[in-house]
Amino acid sequence: MRKNTSNPDDRSDNVEKLQDMVKNTKDNMEAAEELMAYTSGEEREAIKQKNERREKSLEGFQKEIIDETQARKNGYSS
């Protein structure tokens, strides 16, 4: 029988993962902006609202990048 054990918390690449998430979110925002040229009404408004949520996510990602960078400098100690 196998014992259930949790994997150790590996934060070593969190900054890079967050940076990838920022890039992907920005790419999605740009694609949505381009799509808006071909939409109108409710669909256009939905795209606008989604991009507003993406903008807030970007702010959160930036804060997390700062936190993770600082934690990396401090050796991830609590």
Buried (B, 14 or more C-beta within 10 A) or exposed (E): EEEEEEEEEEEEEBBEBBBEBBEEBEEEBEEBEEEBEEEEEEEBEEBEEEBEEBEEBBEEBEEBBEEBEEBEEEEEEE
